[in-house]
């Protein structure tokens, strides 16, 4: 049987595994199933300890991207351990300080915005630069973004502009790295997922269920579906993709005028449509 993705024997760095629900973990697991060697980067010793069972006997390195120079050290540590060349890098890192709850956007604190930008967006630039000498020709860098950069959810706060910065940074890196050394940069624009990070967003469950009604199939994304797209972009089969954002949202972004949603918004007293509802 032909190995269509041709990932067997390739070495991929996956940054941002938080737990078994994270996109990074689903991506790493799928890569390993395809025969790739996955090198894991986690934020701290505490995070590494929490992942002991999940990442047992796997190469795990520390990199707190909030610290200046951490990306450079990560690349040096991985090279010193004998791994290379690097055929791919997954950036699945994001953080926002919502400890004081959500506020009006104009009330965003400078320190919070700059911290979130450094961790969630600029870290892609630092990691790309740090690994530049170690990338194999045609290597692929994939970041995890969001499906729409124009929506303004009340409970996402200042992370919307920061995800837009991540998206833009990926395109500028694609330009900067080409035509030599020819490394590709793309973003997977994911619709809402059930992850531990999303669970910490106030009101997220209602937003998640609302989004599900807007998908064409009336079923939200599985994390594995997003991971599958990441793995495709890491493979040579996606060679035509560079500087792009590949949206994975089950049709969410194209279904704002869904008849059921309109009915529920305009005539909520009618209840769910169906044979048991006399108002249907």
C-alpha positions as CSV (number, residue, x, y, z in Angstrom):
1,X,0.0,0.0,0.0
2,X,1.3,3.4,-0.9
3,X,2.2,5.8,2.0
4,X,0.3,8.7,0.6
5,X,1.4,11.3,3.2
6,X,5.0,10.0,3.2
7,X,5.5,11.0,6.8
8,X,7.3,7.8,7.9
9,X,10.8,8.5,9.1
10,X,10.2,12.3,9.3
11,X,11.0,14.3,12.4
12,X,8.3,16.7,13.7
13,X,8.4,19.0,16.7
14,X,5.1,19.5,18.4
15,X,4.9,22.4,20.8
16,X,1.9,22.9,23.1
17,X,0.7,19.5,24.3
18,X,-1.4,20.3,27.4
19,X,-3.3,17.1,28.0
20,X,-5.0,14.3,26.1
21,X,-7.8,16.6,24.8
22,X,-5.5,19.1,23.1
23,X,-5.1,19.5,19.4
24,X,-1.3,19.1,19.8
25,X,-1.8,15.6,21.4
26,X,-4.2,14.4,18.7
27,X,-1.8,15.7,16.1
28,X,1.2,14.0,17.7
29,X,-0.6,10.7,18.1
30,X,-1.7,10.8,14.4
31,X,1.9,11.6,13.3
32,X,3.3,8.7,15.2
33,X,0.6,6.4,13.7
34,X,2.0,7.5,10.3
35,X,5.5,6.5,11.3
36,X,6.9,10.0,12.1
37,X,9.2,10.7,15.0
38,X,7.6,13.3,17.3
39,X,9.6,15.5,19.5
40,X,7.5,17.1,22.3
41,X,7.9,20.6,23.7
42,X,6.1,21.6,26.8
43,X,6.0,24.7,28.9
44,X,7.4,23.6,32.3
45,X,8.6,20.8,34.5
46,X,5.1,20.8,36.1
47,X,3.5,20.3,32.8
48,X,6.0,17.6,31.9
49,X,5.2,15.8,35.2
50,X,1.5,16.0,34.5
51,X,2.1,14.3,31.1
52,X,4.3,11.5,32.4
53,X,1.8,8.7,31.5
54,X,0.8,10.3,28.2
55,X,4.4,10.9,27.0
56,X,6.2,8.0,28.6
57,X,9.4,7.0,26.8
58,X,8.9,9.9,24.3
59,X,11.4,12.7,23.8
60,X,10.2,15.7,25.8
61,X,11.9,19.1,26.0
62,X,11.1,22.2,28.0
63,X,10.3,25.6,26.4
64,X,8.5,28.4,28.1
65,X,8.1,30.8,25.2
66,X,7.3,33.6,27.5
67,X,11.0,33.7,28.4
68,X,13.3,35.4,25.9
69,X,15.8,33.0,24.4
70,X,13.7,29.9,25.2
71,X,13.0,29.1,21.6
72,X,16.7,29.3,20.7
73,X,17.5,27.0,23.7
74,X,14.9,24.5,22.6
75,X,16.3,24.2,19.1
76,X,19.8,23.8,20.5
77,X,18.7,21.2,23.0
78,X,16.9,19.1,20.3
79,X,19.9,19.3,18.0
80,X,22.3,18.4,20.8
81,X,20.1,15.3,21.5
82,X,20.8,14.1,18.0
83,X,17.5,14.9,16.4
84,X,17.5,16.4,12.9
85,X,16.9,17.5,10.4
86,X,13.5,18.8,11.4
87,X,10.8,18.2,8.8
88,X,7.9,20.0,10.5
89,X,6.9,22.1,13.5
90,X,3.5,22.4,15.1
91,X,2.7,25.6,17.0
92,X,-0.2,24.9,19.3
93,X,0.5,27.5,21.9
94,X,-1.9,30.1,23.3
95,X,-2.5,31.9,26.6
96,X,-4.7,34.7,27.9
97,X,-5.0,36.0,31.4
98,X,-8.7,36.0,32.2
99,X,-8.2,35.8,35.9
100,X,-10.2,39.0,36.4
101,X,-13.0,37.9,34.1
102,X,-14.1,39.4,30.8
103,X,-14.1,43.2,30.4
104,X,-15.0,45.5,27.6
105,X,-12.3,45.3,25.0
106,X,-11.1,48.9,25.6
107,X,-10.4,48.0,29.2
108,X,-7.8,45.4,28.3
109,X,-4.7,45.7,30.3
110,X,-1.5,46.4,28.4
111,X,0.4,43.8,30.4
112,X,-2.2,41.1,29.6
113,X,-2.3,42.0,25.9
114,X,1.4,42.0,25.5
115,X,1.8,38.7,27.5
116,X,-0.8,37.0,25.4
117,X,0.8,38.3,22.2
118,X,4.2,37.1,23.1
119,X,3.0,33.6,24.0
120,X,0.3,33.1,21.4
121,X,1.7,34.9,18.3
122,X,5.3,36.2,18.5
123,X,6.4,32.8,19.8
124,X,5.8,31.5,16.2
125,X,8.3,34.0,14.9
126,X,10.9,33.1,17.5
127,X,10.5,29.3,17.0
128,X,10.7,29.7,13.3
129,X,13.9,31.7,13.5
130,X,15.4,29.3,16.1
131,X,14.8,26.2,14.0
132,X,15.8,27.8,10.7
133,X,19.3,26.2,10.6
134,X,17.7,22.9,11.5
135,X,14.8,22.7,9.0
136,X,15.0,20.2,6.2
137,X,14.4,21.6,2.7
138,X,10.6,21.9,2.2
139,X,9.8,21.6,5.9
140,X,6.3,22.6,7.0
141,X,5.3,24.8,10.0
142,X,1.7,24.7,11.0
143,X,-0.1,26.9,13.6
144,X,-3.5,26.5,15.2
145,X,-5.7,29.5,14.7
146,X,-9.4,30.1,14.6
147,X,-12.0,29.7,11.8
148,X,-12.9,33.4,11.5
149,X,-10.9,36.5,12.3
150,X,-13.8,38.8,11.8
151,X,-16.2,37.5,14.4
152,X,-16.3,39.4,17.7
153,X,-17.4,36.9,20.4
154,X,-18.1,38.6,23.8
155,X,-16.3,35.8,25.7
156,X,-13.1,35.6,23.6
157,X,-11.9,39.1,24.5
158,X,-8.6,40.3,23.3
159,X,-7.6,36.9,21.9
160,X,-9.4,37.7,18.7
161,X,-6.8,40.4,17.6
162,X,-4.0,38.2,18.8
163,X,-5.1,35.2,16.7
164,X,-5.2,37.6,13.8
165,X,-1.6,38.5,14.6
166,X,-0.7,34.8,14.6
167,X,-2.4,34.4,11.2
168,X,-0.5,37.4,9.8
169,X,2.8,36.4,11.2
170,X,2.5,33.0,9.5
171,X,2.0,34.7,6.1
172,X,5.0,37.0,6.7
173,X,7.1,34.1,7.7
174,X,6.1,32.3,4.5
175,X,7.3,35.3,2.6
176,X,10.5,35.7,4.6
177,X,11.6,32.1,4.3
178,X,11.1,31.8,0.6
179,X,12.3,31.1,-2.0
180,X,15.2,29.9,0.2
181,X,15.3,27.8,2.4
182,X,11.8,27.0,1.1
183,X,10.0,26.3,4.4
184,X,6.2,26.5,4.3
185,X,4.0,28.2,6.8
186,X,0.3,27.6,7.2
187,X,-2.5,28.0,9.7
188,X,-5.4,25.7,10.5
189,X,-8.4,27.8,11.3
190,X,-10.3,25.6,13.7
191,X,-14.0,26.0,14.6
192,X,-15.0,25.5,18.3
193,X,-13.6,22.4,20.0
194,X,-14.1,20.7,23.3
195,X,-10.7,21.2,24.9
196,X,-9.5,22.0,28.5
197,X,-8.5,25.4,27.4
198,X,-11.9,26.3,26.0
199,X,-13.6,24.9,29.1
200,X,-12.0,27.8,31.1
201,X,-13.8,30.4,29.0
202,X,-16.9,31.7,30.7
203,X,-20.0,31.0,28.7
204,X,-18.1,28.8,26.3
205,X,-20.6,25.8,26.5
206,X,-23.5,27.9,25.2
207,X,-21.3,29.3,22.4
208,X,-20.2,25.8,21.5
209,X,-23.8,24.5,21.4
210,X,-24.9,27.5,19.3
211,X,-22.0,26.9,16.9
212,X,-23.1,23.3,16.5
213,X,-26.5,24.4,15.3
214,X,-24.8,26.5,12.6
215,X,-22.7,23.7,11.1
216,X,-24.2,22.1,8.0
217,X,-24.2,18.7,9.6
218,X,-25.5,19.9,13.0
219,X,-22.5,18.4,14.7
220,X,-19.4,20.2,15.9
221,X,-15.9,19.4,15.1
222,X,-14.0,16.5,16.6
223,X,-10.5,17.4,17.7
224,X,-9.2,14.6,15.5
225,X,-10.6,16.3,12.4
226,X,-8.5,19.4,13.2
227,X,-5.5,17.2,13.8
228,X,-6.0,15.4,10.5
229,X,-5.8,18.7,8.7
230,X,-2.6,19.7,10.6
231,X,-1.1,16.4,9.6
232,X,-2.0,16.9,5.9
233,X,-0.3,20.4,6.0
234,X,2.8,18.8,7.5
235,X,3.0,16.3,4.7
236,X,4.5,16.9,1.2
237,X,1.0,16.3,-0.2
238,X,0.2,19.9,0.8
239,X,3.1,21.4,-1.1
240,X,0.8,23.8,-2.8
241,X,-0.2,25.4,0.4
242,X,2.0,28.2,1.7
243,X,1.0,31.4,3.6
244,X,-2.6,30.1,3.8
245,X,-5.2,29.5,6.4
246,X,-7.1,26.3,5.9
247,X,-10.5,26.6,7.7
248,X,-12.0,23.5,9.3
249,X,-15.4,24.4,10.7
250,X,-17.9,21.9,9.3
251,X,-19.6,24.8,7.4
252,X,-20.1,27.0,10.5
253,X,-18.8,30.2,8.7
254,X,-21.2,29.8,5.8
255,X,-24.5,29.1,7.6
256,X,-25.4,32.2,9.5
257,X,-28.9,32.3,7.9
258,X,-29.8,28.8,8.9
259,X,-33.6,28.5,9.1
260,X,-33.7,26.8,12.5
261,X,-31.5,29.5,14.0
262,X,-33.6,32.3,12.5
263,X,-36.8,30.7,13.8
264,X,-35.4,30.2,17.3
265,X,-34.1,33.8,17.4
266,X,-37.3,35.4,16.1
267,X,-39.9,33.1,17.5
268,X,-38.3,31.3,20.5
269,X,-41.7,30.6,22.0
270,X,-42.4,28.0,19.3
271,X,-39.7,25.7,20.7
272,X,-37.8,23.0,18.8
273,X,-39.2,22.2,15.4
274,X,-40.6,18.7,14.9
275,X,-43.8,16.6,14.8
276,X,-44.3,17.0,18.5
277,X,-44.6,20.8,18.3
278,X,-47.9,22.1,17.2
279,X,-46.3,25.3,16.1
280,X,-43.8,23.6,13.7
